[in-house]
């Protein structure tokens, strides 16, 4: 699989098979991901990787817990922007349509996001965290590291789901893992084998046109 194929076939998978992932494969992916870009070579990313009983134990804690109050950070600030909120609503409508969930079925619409607490059945969970002392540029570094992991996973025949939702339970997760309060729990990354038959993994995901996001200057011609 080349890079283009990995990029275009990557999606946030929300239904995994029970097939386990070999420890050697997880380690190989994370070892390669160390070469992700890092401003000033700070390499701020850290992670805890769970499978088996440790993963199940954490999931039991999360199911019984409530979101942090107050939250340590918010990932939904773009909701204040109509054009960004419209993108969220469009992909949400497509996802629930694929699942056969009616617009007025508020109970099911509330239940589905809670599947994040069990990482949609993925056998491996990578919890991304880093020292709170790092700033916004280093958050970007962590994002590039996560993207590198996701593309390497596709190369290996695996799939992922980045889960900022788990940031809602940052303190609960840190307490359970024994991480310092000086640590920021950023997100989870579910890792496993895609359930190709699950409708939630097959619906079309919208992307805005390139010209809406990118301006080209100084080029004579830009092919469509």
SETOR-691415 format. One record per atom (N, C-alpha, C): atom name; y, z, x; residue in three letters. Coordinates in steps of 0.02 Angstrom, whole numbers, plus 50000, padded with zeros to 5 digits. Each point is the difference from the previous one (the first is absolute). Layout:
BEGIN
PT site     Y     Z     X code
PT   CA     Y     Z     X  ALA
...
REM end
This chain:
BEGIN
PT site     Y     Z     X code
PT    N 49941 50000 50042  UNK
PT   CA 50059 50000 49958  UNK
PT    C 50062 50000 50044  UNK
PT    N 50046 49951 49988  UNK
PT   CA 50062 50000 50039  UNK
PT    C 50052 50045 49966  UNK
PT    N 50058 50006 50032  UNK
PT   CA 50051 50045 49976  UNK
PT    C 50025 49980 49931  UNK
PT    N 50010 49934 49990  UNK
PT   CA 50023 49976 49935  UNK
PT    C 49951 50018 49945  UNK
PT    N 49937 49990 50013  UNK
PT   CA 49949 50017 49950  UNK
PT    C 49999 50074 49985  UNK
PT    N 50009 50041 50051  UNK
PT   CA 50001 50072 49990  UNK
PT    C 50060 50021 49958  UNK
PT    N 50059 49970 50014  UNK
PT   CA 50060 50017 49962  UNK
PT    C 49993 49979 49927  UNK
PT    N 49976 49939 49988  UNK
PT   CA 49997 49975 49932  UNK
PT    C 49943 50030 49958  UNK
PT    N 49949 50025 50033  UNK
PT   CA 49944 50029 49963  UNK
PT    C 50007 50076 49993  UNK
PT    N 50048 50029 50035  UNK
PT   CA 50011 50072 49993  UNK
PT    C 50033 50015 49933  UNK
PT    N 49977 50051 49968  UNK
PT   CA 50032 50026 49939  UNK
PT    C 49984 50074 49995  UNK
PT    N 50037 50034 49958  UNK
PT   CA 49985 50071 49989  UNK
PT    C 49940 50004 49954  UNK
PT    N 49943 50017 50028  UNK
PT   CA 49937 50002 49963  UNK
PT    C 49995 50067 49964  UNK
PT    N 49986 49998 49935  UNK
PT   CA 49996 50061 49961  UNK
PT    C 49932 50009 49967  UNK
PT    N 49950 49971 50029  UNK
PT   CA 49931 50012 49980  UNK
PT    C 49956 49982 50060  UNK
PT    N 49965 50050 50027  UNK
PT   CA 49958 49990 50059  UNK
PT    C 49927 50011 49982  UNK
PT    N 49956 49970 50040  UNK
PT   CA 49929 50012 49992  UNK
PT    C 49982 50065 50035  UNK
PT    N 49939 50023 49991  UNK
PT   CA 49978 50062 50032  UNK
PT    C 49974 49988 50071  UNK
PT    N 50001 49938 50023  UNK
PT   CA 49974 49985 50067  UNK
PT    C 50040 50038 50053  UNK
PT    N 49966 50040 50042  UNK
PT   CA 50036 50038 50051  UNK
PT    C 50028 49954 50055  UNK
PT    N 50048 50025 50036  UNK
PT   CA 50029 49964 50056  UNK
PT    C 49979 50034 50064  UNK
PT    N 49973 49962 50046  UNK
PT   CA 49975 50029 50063  UNK
PT    C 50056 50032 50039  UNK
PT    N 49986 50059 50028  UNK
PT   CA 50050 50036 50039  UNK
PT    C 50025 49958 50058  UNK
PT    N 49955 49962 50031  UNK
PT   CA 50019 49959 50058  UNK
PT    C 50051 49947 49980  UNK
PT    N 49993 49973 49938  UNK
PT   CA 50046 49948 49977  UNK
PT    C 50069 50030 49986  UNK
PT    N 50002 50059 49969  UNK
PT   CA 50064 50032 49988  UNK
PT    C 50035 50015 50065  UNK
PT    N 49963 50026 50048  UNK
PT   CA 50030 50016 50065  UNK
PT    C 50025 49937 50035  UNK
PT    N 49962 49946 49996  UNK
PT   CA 50020 49937 50032  UNK
PT    C 50066 49975 49970  UNK
PT    N 50006 50001 49934  UNK
PT   CA 50061 49977 49967  UNK
PT    C 50060 50042 50022  UNK
PT    N 49992 50066 49999  UNK
PT   CA 50056 50044 50019  UNK
PT    C 50016 49995 50073  UNK
PT    N 49951 49987 50041  UNK
PT   CA 50012 49992 50072  UNK
PT    C 50042 49937 50013  UNK
PT    N 49985 49946 49965  UNK
PT   CA 50039 49939 50007  UNK
PT    C 50071 50009 49973  UNK
PT    N 50006 50038 49945  UNK
PT   CA 50065 50008 49968  UNK
PT    C 50050 50038 50043  UNK
PT    N 49976 50033 50053  UNK
PT   CA 50046 50035 50046  UNK
PT    C 50051 49953 50030  UNK
PT    N 49986 49935 49999  UNK
PT   CA 50044 49951 50031  UNK
PT    C 50051 49972 49951  UNK
PT    N 50009 50032 49943  UNK
PT   CA 50052 49982 49953  UNK
PT    C 50069 50010 50033  UNK
PT    N 50051 49964 49977  UNK
PT   CA 50067 50009 50029  UNK
PT    C 50025 50072 49993  UNK
PT    N 50038 50022 50050  UNK
PT   CA 50027 50067 49998  UNK
PT    C 50066 50002 50038  UNK
PT    N 50055 50010 49963  UNK
PT   CA 50065 50005 50033  UNK
PT    C 50001 50056 50051  UNK
PT    N 50026 49984 50060  UNK
PT   CA 50004 50048 50055  UNK
PT    C 49931 50027 50021  UNK
PT    N 49947 49969 49975  UNK
PT   CA 49932 50020 50015  UNK
PT    C 49986 50072 49978  UNK
PT    N 50035 50023 49947  UNK
PT   CA 49989 50069 49976  UNK
PT    C 49931 50009 49969  UNK
PT    N 49971 49947 49972  UNK
PT   CA 49934 50003 49968  UNK
PT    C 49995 50063 49955  UNK
PT    N 50042 50004 49949  UNK
PT   CA 50005 50062 49961  UNK
PT    C 49942 50014 49953  UNK
PT    N 49959 49949 49987  UNK
PT   CA 49947 50008 49950  UNK
PT    C 49946 50048 50021  UNK
PT    N 49976 50039 49952  UNK
PT   CA 49942 50043 50008  UNK
PT    C 49959 49994 49936  UNK
PT    N 49938 50019 50003  UNK
PT   CA 49957 49991 49940  UNK
PT    C 49942 50049 50001  UNK
PT    N 49976 50014 49941  UNK
PT   CA 49937 50036 49990  UNK
PT    C 49956 49955 49958  UNK
PT    N 49938 49989 50022  UNK
PT   CA 49955 49953 49967  UNK
PT    C 49942 50039 49970  UNK
PT    N 49989 49991 49935  UNK
PT   CA 49949 50038 49965  UNK
PT    C 49949 49955 49966  UNK
PT    N 49938 50024 49999  UNK
PT   CA 49947 49968 49961  UNK
PT    C 49950 50054 49981  UNK
PT    N 49952 49984 49959  UNK
PT   CA 49947 50047 49983  UNK
PT    C 50026 50064 49968  UNK
PT    N 49970 50056 50019  UNK
PT   CA 50016 50064 49970  UNK
PT    C 50073 50022 50011  UNK
PT    N 50029 49991 50060  UNK
PT   CA 50071 50017 50007  UNK
PT    C 50046 49962 49952  UNK
PT    N 49984 49937 49988  UNK
PT   CA 50039 49961 49952  UNK
PT    C 49992 50027 49929  UNK
PT    N 49939 50014 49982  UNK
PT   CA 49987 50026 49932  UNK
PT    C 50035 50067 49990  UNK
PT    N 49999 50042 50052  UNK
PT   CA 50032 50066 49994  UNK
PT    C 50075 49993 49989  UNK
PT    N 50032 49954 50036  UNK
PT   CA 50071 49988 49991  UNK
PT    C 50014 49974 49930  UNK
PT    N 49959 49954 49977  UNK
PT   CA 50010 49971 49933  UNK
PT    C 49995 50052 49945  UNK
PT    N 49954 50047 50008  UNK
PT   CA 49995 50054 49950  UNK
PT    C 50064 50042 49998  UNK
PT    N 50028 50013 50059  UNK
PT   CA 50062 50038 50004  UNK
PT    C 50057 49961 49966  UNK
PT    N 50004 49935 50013  UNK
PT   CA 50053 49960 49972  UNK
PT    C 49996 49995 49924  UNK
PT    N 49939 49992 49975  UNK
PT   CA 49991 49994 49927  UNK
PT    C 50024 50064 49965  UNK
PT    N 49991 50057 50032  UNK
PT   CA 50020 50063 49970  UNK
PT    C 50073 50017 50012  UNK
PT    N 50034 49963 50044  UNK
PT   CA 50068 50017 50020  UNK
PT    C 50052 49964 49957  UNK
PT    N 50061 50021 50009  UNK
PT   CA 50057 49967 49969  UNK
PT    C 50044 49970 50055  UNK
PT    N 50039 49948 49985  UNK
PT   CA 50044 49972 50050  UNK
PT    C 50048 50052 50028  UNK
PT    N 50023 49988 50062  UNK
PT   CA 50046 50045 50032  UNK
PT    C 50065 50006 49960  UNK
PT    N 50030 50059 50003  UNK
PT   CA 50065 50011 49969  UNK
PT    C 50040 50046 50045  UNK
PT    N 50052 49975 50034  UNK
PT   CA 50022 49930 49998  UNK
PT    C 49958 49956 50045  UNK
PT    N 50006 49934 49990  UNK
PT   CA 49965 49953 50043  UNK
PT    C 50031 49999 50069  UNK
PT    N 49959 49986 50051  UNK
PT   CA 50027 49996 50068  UNK
PT    C 50035 49933 50011  UNK
PT    N 49980 49949 49965  UNK
PT   CA 50036 49936 50002  UNK
PT    C 49982 49961 49937  UNK
PT    N 50042 49953 49981  UNK
PT   CA 49988 49959 49941  UNK
PT    C 49988 49928 50020  UNK
PT    N 49949 49970 49971  UNK
PT   CA 49987 49929 50014  UNK
PT    C 50024 49955 49944  UNK
PT    N 50029 50028 49947  UNK
PT   CA 50019 49961 49942  UNK
PT    C 50075 49989 49992  UNK
PT    N 50039 50009 50053  UNK
PT   CA 50072 49991 49995  UNK
PT    C 50021 49930 49976  UNK
PT    N 49963 49947 50018  UNK
PT   CA 50019 49934 49975  UNK
PT    C 49998 49993 49924  UNK
PT    N 49972 50049 49965  UNK
PT   CA 50001 49998 49927  UNK
PT    C 50072 49997 49973  UNK
PT    N 50048 50022 50040  UNK
PT   CA 50070 49999 49979  UNK
PT    C 50030 49930 50002  UNK
PT    N 49965 49954 50031  UNK
PT   CA 50023 49931 50005  UNK
PT    C 49965 49957 49948  UNK
PT    N 50036 49969 49953  UNK
PT   CA 49967 49960 49947  UNK
PT    C 49953 49946 50027  UNK
PT    N 50021 49965 50053  UNK
PT   CA 49957 49945 50023  UNK
PT    C 49937 50025 50033  UNK
PT    N 50003 50058 50034  UNK
PT   CA 49940 50028 50030  UNK
PT    C 49955 50031 49946  UNK
PT    N 50031 50033 49952  UNK
PT   CA 49961 50029 49945  UNK
PT    C 49964 49947 49961  UNK
PT    N 50031 49942 49991  UNK
PT   CA 49968 49945 49964  UNK
PT    C 49936 49977 50035  UNK
PT    N 50001 50000 50066  UNK
PT   CA 49940 49980 50038  UNK
PT    C 49944 50050 49989  UNK
PT    N 50018 50065 50000  UNK
PT   CA 49950 50051 49987  UNK
PT    C 49969 49992 49930  UNK
PT    N 50043 49988 49951  UNK
PT   CA 49976 49994 49931  UNK
PT    C 49955 49939 49992  UNK
PT    N 50017 49946 50035  UNK
PT   CA 49961 49939 49993  UNK
PT    C 49929 50009 50028  UNK
PT    N 49995 50029 50059  UNK
PT   CA 49933 50008 50029  UNK
PT    C 49961 50052 49961  UNK
PT    N 50035 50051 49973  UNK
PT   CA 49966 50050 49959  UNK
PT    C 49972 49970 49937  UNK
PT    N 50039 49956 49968  UNK
PT   CA 49977 49967 49939  UNK
PT    C 49938 49957 50014  UNK
PT    N 50000 49965 50056  UNK
PT   CA 49942 49958 50017  UNK
PT    C 49939 50042 50015  UNK
PT    N 50011 50056 50033  UNK
PT   CA 49943 50044 50016  UNK
PT    C 49968 50028 49937  UNK
PT    N 50041 50026 49955  UNK
PT   CA 49973 50029 49939  UNK
PT    C 49969 49947 49955  UNK
PT    N 50028 49940 50001  UNK
PT   CA 49970 49945 49961  UNK
PT    C 49931 49984 50027  UNK
PT    N 49993 50000 50067  UNK
PT   CA 49934 49987 50029  UNK
PT    C 49950 50054 49982  UNK
PT    N 50024 50061 49992  UNK
PT   CA 49957 50056 49982  UNK
PT    C 49987 50004 49925  UNK
PT    N 50036 49960 49962  UNK
PT   CA 49992 50002 49927  UNK
PT    C 50033 50060 49969  UNK
PT    N 50051 50028 50032  UNK
PT   CA 50035 50059 49974  UNK
PT    C 50060 49976 49960  UNK
PT    N 50004 50021 49938  UNK
PT   CA 50054 49980 49956  UNK
PT    C 50066 50033 50021  UNK
PT    N 50054 49967 49983  UNK
PT   CA 50066 50025 50019  UNK
PT    C 50014 50070 49973  UNK
PT    N 49975 50014 49940  UNK
PT   CA 50013 50065 49970  UNK
PT    C 49950 50054 50017  UNK
PT    N 49952 49985 50043  UNK
PT   CA 49948 50048 50018  UNK
PT    C 50026 50044 50057  UNK
PT    N 50043 50046 49983  UNK
PT   CA 50032 50042 50051  UNK
PT    C 49951 50044 50037  UNK
PT    N 49947 50022 49965  UNK
PT   CA 49951 50044 50032  UNK
PT    C 49965 49964 50057  UNK
PT    N 49979 49938 49988  UNK
PT   CA 49965 49963 50052  UNK
PT    C 50049 49980 50056  UNK
PT    N 50061 49984 49981  UNK
PT   CA 50049 49982 50050  UNK
PT    C 50018 50059 50045  UNK
PT    N 49996 50060 49973  UNK
PT   CA 50011 50060 50041  UNK
PT    C 49938 50017 50041  UNK
PT    N 49941 49985 49973  UNK
PT   CA 49938 50017 50035  UNK
PT    C 49989 49956 50061  UNK
PT    N 50016 49937 49995  UNK
PT   CA 49984 49954 50055  UNK
PT    C 50032 50020 50066  UNK
PT    N 50064 50018 50003  UNK
PT   CA 50028 50020 50065  UNK
PT    C 49965 50060 50031  UNK
PT    N 49971 50043 49960  UNK
PT   CA 49966 50059 50027  UNK
PT    C 49937 49981 50038  UNK
PT    N 49977 49938 49992  UNK
PT   CA 49943 49978 50041  UNK
PT    C 50019 49997 50074  UNK
PT    N 50065 50002 50014  UNK
PT   CA 50022 50006 50070  UNK
PT    C 49972 50063 50031  UNK
PT    N 49989 50052 49960  UNK
PT   CA 49977 50064 50027  UNK
PT    C 49930 49995 50028  UNK
PT    N 49962 49951 49977  UNK
PT   CA 49933 49987 50028  UNK
PT    C 49998 49934 50036  UNK
PT    N 50059 49973 50017  UNK
PT   CA 50007 49939 50040  UNK
PT    C 49959 49942 49971  UNK
PT    N 49996 49997 49934  UNK
PT   CA 49967 49945 49965  UNK
PT    C 49928 49989 50022  UNK
PT    N 49968 50054 50021  UNK
PT   CA 49930 49997 50019  UNK
PT    C 49988 49977 50071  UNK
PT    N 50051 49993 50041  UNK
PT   CA 49991 49979 50069  UNK
PT    C 49962 50053 50039  UNK
PT    N 49955 49980 50045  UNK
PT   CA 49961 50049 50038  UNK
PT    C 50037 50031 50058  UNK
PT    N 50057 49970 50019  UNK
PT   CA 50039 50026 50057  UNK
PT    C 50072 50005 49979  UNK
PT    N 50033 50054 50021  UNK
PT   CA 50071 50010 49988  UNK
PT    C 50034 50015 50066  UNK
PT    N 50049 49959 50017  UNK
PT   CA 50042 50013 50058  UNK
PT    C 50065 50031 49976  UNK
PT    N 50014 50061 50020  UNK
PT   CA 50062 50034 49980  UNK
PT    C 50051 49991 50057  UNK
PT    N 50054 49967 49984  UNK
PT   CA 50052 49986 50049  UNK
PT    C 50052 50055 50000  UNK
PT    N 50013 50029 50058  UNK
PT   CA 50050 50053 50006  UNK
PT    C 50034 49994 50068  UNK
PT    N 50056 50034 50006  UNK
PT   CA 50037 49998 50063  UNK
PT    C 50049 50059 50002  UNK
PT    N 50027 50017 50059  UNK
PT   CA 50047 50056 50004  UNK
PT    C 50063 49987 49960  UNK
PT    N 50025 50050 49966  UNK
PT   CA 50060 49992 49959  UNK
PT    C 50062 49983 50042  UNK
PT    N 49998 50014 50065  UNK
PT   CA 50058 49988 50041  UNK
PT    C 50015 49926 50010  UNK
PT    N 49952 49955 49984  UNK
PT   CA 50013 49929 50009  UNK
PT    C 50045 49975 49945  UNK
PT    N 50037 49946 50015  UNK
PT   CA 50049 49973 49952  UNK
PT    C 49975 49937 49966  UNK
PT    N 50046 49968 49962  UNK
PT   CA 49982 49941 49961  UNK
PT    C 49971 49944 50042  UNK
PT    N 50025 49986 50061  UNK
PT   CA 49969 49947 50039  UNK
PT    C 49926 50012 50015  UNK
PT    N 49982 50063 50009  UNK
PT   CA 49930 50016 50014  UNK
PT    C 49957 49995 49937  UNK
PT    N 50031 50012 49941  UNK
PT   CA 49963 49988 49937  UNK
PT    C 49980 49926 49998  UNK
PT    N 50046 49956 50022  UNK
PT   CA 49985 49929 50001  UNK
PT    C 49942 49986 50048  UNK
PT    N 49999 50034 50057  UNK
PT   CA 49945 49993 50047  UNK
PT    C 49934 50018 49968  UNK
PT    N 49999 50054 49962  UNK
PT   CA 49939 50022 49966  UNK
PT    C 49978 49946 49950  UNK
PT    N 50048 49970 49966  UNK
PT   CA 49983 49946 49954  UNK
PT    C 49968 49941 50035  UNK
PT    N 50026 49982 50059  UNK
PT   CA 49971 49944 50038  UNK
PT    C 49930 50018 50024  UNK
PT    N 49990 50062 50019  UNK
PT   CA 49933 50024 50020  UNK
PT    C 49951 49995 49942  UNK
PT    N 50022 50021 49940  UNK
PT   CA 49956 49996 49941  UNK
PT    C 49984 49928 49983  UNK
PT    N 50051 49956 50004  UNK
PT   CA 49987 49929 49987  UNK
PT    C 49950 49971 50050  UNK
PT    N 50005 50021 50062  UNK
PT   CA 49953 49977 50051  UNK
PT    C 49929 50022 49982  UNK
PT    N 49993 50062 49978  UNK
PT   CA 49934 50024 49978  UNK
PT    C 49974 49959 49942  UNK
PT    N 50043 49985 49951  UNK
PT   CA 49978 49963 49941  UNK
PT    C 49977 49929 50018  UNK
PT    N 50034 49968 50047  UNK
PT   CA 49979 49932 50019  UNK
PT    C 49937 50002 50042  UNK
PT    N 49994 50049 50044  UNK
PT   CA 49938 50007 50038  UNK
PT    C 49941 50016 49954  UNK
PT    N 50012 50038 49948  UNK
PT   CA 49948 50014 49951  UNK
PT    C 49976 49936 49966  UNK
PT    N 50047 49956 49982  UNK
PT   CA 49980 49936 49969  UNK
PT    C 49958 49959 50048  UNK
PT    N 50020 49999 50064  UNK
PT   CA 49961 49964 50050  UNK
PT    C 49928 50025 50002  UNK
PT    N 49992 50065 49989  UNK
PT   CA 49934 50031 50003  UNK
PT    C 49963 49997 49933  UNK
PT    N 50029 49966 49951  UNK
PT   CA 49967 49995 49935  UNK
PT    C 50011 50059 49954  UNK
PT    N 50049 50042 50018  UNK
PT   CA 50016 50060 49960  UNK
PT    C 50064 49989 49961  UNK
PT    N 50014 50047 49955  UNK
PT   CA 50062 49998 49962  UNK
PT    C 50031 50069 50000  UNK
PT    N 50064 50001 49979  UNK
PT   CA 50038 50062 50002  UNK
PT    C 50044 50007 49938  UNK
PT    N 50026 50059 49990  UNK
PT   CA 50053 50012 49951  UNK
PT    C 50047 50052 50028  UNK
PT    N 50061 49980 50019  UNK
PT   CA 50049 50050 50023  UNK
PT    C 50021 50043 49941  UNK
PT    N 50002 50066 50010  UNK
PT   CA 50010 50046 49945  UNK
PT    C 50059 50048 50013  UNK
PT    N 50060 49977 49988  UNK
PT   CA 50057 50044 50004  UNK
PT    C 49996 50055 49946  UNK
PT    N 49961 49987 49948  UNK
PT   CA 49989 50049 49947  UNK
PT    C 49979 50067 50029  UNK
PT    N 49960 50000 50053  UNK
PT   CA 49976 50062 50029  UNK
PT    C 50057 50040 50032  UNK
PT    N 50056 49967 50014  UNK
PT   CA 50058 50037 50025  UNK
PT    C 50026 50049 49949  UNK
PT    N 49984 49990 49936  UNK
PT   CA 50019 50048 49948  UNK
PT    C 49965 50067 50010  UNK
PT    N 49946 50000 50037  UNK
PT   CA 49959 50060 50012  UNK
PT    C 50000 50019 50074  UNK
PT    N 50056 49984 50033  UNK
PT   CA 50002 50010 50073  UNK
PT    C 49986 50071 50022  UNK
PT    N 50031 50049 49969  UNK
PT   CA 49990 50069 50021  UNK
PT    C 49929 50023 49986  UNK
PT    N 49972 49980 49943  UNK
PT   CA 49931 50017 49984  UNK
PT    C 49952 49973 50052  UNK
PT    N 50011 49937 50019  UNK
PT   CA 49956 49968 50050  UNK
PT    C 50008 50034 50068  UNK
PT    N 50062 50013 50019  UNK
PT   CA 50012 50033 50065  UNK
PT    C 49968 50069 50003  UNK
PT    N 50008 50037 49946  UNK
PT   CA 49969 50067 49998  UNK
PT    C 49924 49995 50006  UNK
PT    N 49971 49952 49965  UNK
PT   CA 49927 49993 50001  UNK
PT    C 49975 49980 50070  UNK
PT    N 50038 49957 50034  UNK
PT   CA 49979 49975 50065  UNK
PT    C 50022 50046 50057  UNK
PT    N 50043 50049 49985  UNK
PT   CA 50025 50043 50053  UNK
PT    C 50054 49967 50043  UNK
PT    N 50036 49951 49971  UNK
PT   CA 50054 49968 50037  UNK
PT    C 50063 50042 49997  UNK
PT    N 50041 49994 50051  UNK
PT   CA 50061 50039 50005  UNK
PT    C 50050 49980 49946  UNK
PT    N 50042 50047 49980  UNK
PT   CA 50054 49985 49953  UNK
PT    C 50050 49953 50031  UNK
PT    N 50000 49995 50067  UNK
PT   CA 50044 49953 50035  UNK
PT    C 49974 49929 49998  UNK
PT    N 49945 49989 49963  UNK
PT   CA 49970 49934 49993  UNK
PT    C 50018 49970 49933  UNK
PT    N 50015 49934 49999  UNK
PT   CA 50011 49964 49938  UNK
PT    C 49936 49963 49981  UNK
PT    N 49974 50015 49942  UNK
PT   CA 49943 49963 49973  UNK
PT    C 50029 49938 49966  UNK
PT    N 49990 49942 50030  UNK
PT   CA 50032 49939 49975  UNK
PT    C 49960 49968 49943  UNK
PT    N 49937 49983 50013  UNK
PT   CA 49962 49965 49949  UNK
PT    C 49926 50002 50018  UNK
PT    N 49959 49976 49954  UNK
PT   CA 49930 49989 50014  UNK
PT    C 49987 49925 50007  UNK
PT    N 49944 49984 50031  UNK
PT   CA 49978 49930 50003  UNK
PT    C 49925 49999 49985  UNK
PT    N 49984 49980 49939  UNK
PT   CA 49929 49995 49981  UNK
PT    C 49969 49942 50037  UNK
PT    N 49938 50010 50023  UNK
PT   CA 49966 49949 50040  UNK
PT    C 49928 49994 49978  UNK
PT    N 49978 49939 49988  UNK
PT   CA 49931 49990 49980  UNK
PT    C 49987 49927 49983  UNK
PT    N 49948 49988 49961  UNK
PT   CA 49981 49932 49981  UNK
PT    C 50021 49987 49928  UNK
PT    N 50033 49945 49989  UNK
PT   CA 50028 49982 49935  UNK
PT    C 49945 49987 49949  UNK
PT    N 50010 50026 49939  UNK
PT   CA 49958 49981 49943  UNK
PT    C 50029 49935 49973  UNK
PT    N 49970 49945 50020  UNK
PT   CA 50027 49934 49984  UNK
PT    C 49999 49984 49926  UNK
PT    N 49957 50035 49962  UNK
PT   CA 49993 49987 49929  UNK
PT    C 50050 50039 49958  UNK
PT    N 50034 50048 50029  UNK
PT   CA 50046 50043 49962  UNK
PT    C 50064 49961 49983  UNK
PT    N 50017 49996 49936  UNK
PT   CA 50061 49963 49980  UNK
PT    C 50063 50024 50035  UNK
PT    N 50004 50064 50016  UNK
PT   CA 50060 50027 50032  UNK
PT    C 50009 49972 50070  UNK
PT    N 49949 49968 50027  UNK
PT   CA 50004 49970 50067  UNK
PT    C 50010 49925 49998  UNK
PT    N 50010 49971 49941  UNK
PT   CA 50001 49927 49996  UNK
PT    C 50062 49971 49967  UNK
PT    N 50042 50041 49969  UNK
PT   CA 50058 49972 49965  UNK
PT    C 50051 49972 50050  UNK
PT    N 50038 49951 49978  UNK
PT   CA 50051 49970 50044  UNK
PT    C 50058 50048 50009  UNK
PT    N 50022 50008 50061  UNK
PT   CA 50057 50043 50015  UNK
PT    C 50061 49957 50014  UNK
PT    N 50055 50013 49966  UNK
PT   CA 50060 49959 50009  UNK
PT    C 50036 50016 50065  UNK
PT    N 50029 49949 50030  UNK
PT   CA 50046 50009 50057  UNK
PT    C 50062 49957 49986  UNK
PT    N 50058 50026 50017  UNK
PT   CA 50061 49962 49989  UNK
PT    C 50002 49941 50048  UNK
PT    N 50040 49950 49983  UNK
PT   CA 50006 49941 50043  UNK
PT    C 50033 50018 50066  UNK
PT    N 49981 49965 50052  UNK
PT   CA 50026 50015 50068  UNK
PT    C 50076 49998 50001  UNK
PT    N 50030 49951 49966  UNK
PT   CA 50073 49992 50002  UNK
PT    C 50036 50059 49968  UNK
PT    N 49967 50039 49959  UNK
PT   CA 50031 50059 49970  UNK
PT    C 50007 50057 50050  UNK
PT    N 49962 49997 50053  UNK
PT   CA 49999 50056 50048  UNK
PT    C 50022 49981 50070  UNK
PT    N 49999 49935 50016  UNK
PT   CA 50013 49979 50069  UNK
PT    C 50054 49945 50001  UNK
PT    N 50048 50008 50045  UNK
PT   CA 50052 49950 50010  UNK
PT    C 49992 49968 50068  UNK
PT    N 49995 49934 50003  UNK
PT   CA 49992 49964 50063  UNK
PT    C 50068 49972 50022  UNK
PT    N 50018 50012 50062  UNK
PT   CA 50063 49976 50028  UNK
PT    C 49987 49961 50064  UNK
PT    N 50034 49943 50007  UNK
PT   CA 49996 49962 50062  UNK
PT    C 49943 49951 50004  UNK
PT    N 49958 49996 49950  UNK
PT   CA 49944 49953 49998  UNK
PT    C 50023 49935 49966  UNK
PT    N 49980 49943 50027  UNK
PT   CA 50018 49937 49970  UNK
PT    C 49965 49989 49934  UNK
PT    N 49936 50011 49998  UNK
PT   CA 49961 49993 49939  UNK
PT    C 49948 50055 49996  UNK
PT    N 49989 50024 49940  UNK
PT   CA 49948 50050 49987  UNK
PT    C 49952 49970 49949  UNK
PT    N 49939 49983 50021  UNK
PT   CA 49952 49971 49953  UNK
PT    C 49983 50049 49944  UNK
PT    N 49992 49973 49940  UNK
PT   CA 49983 50043 49943  UNK
PT    C 49927 50021 50005  UNK
REM end
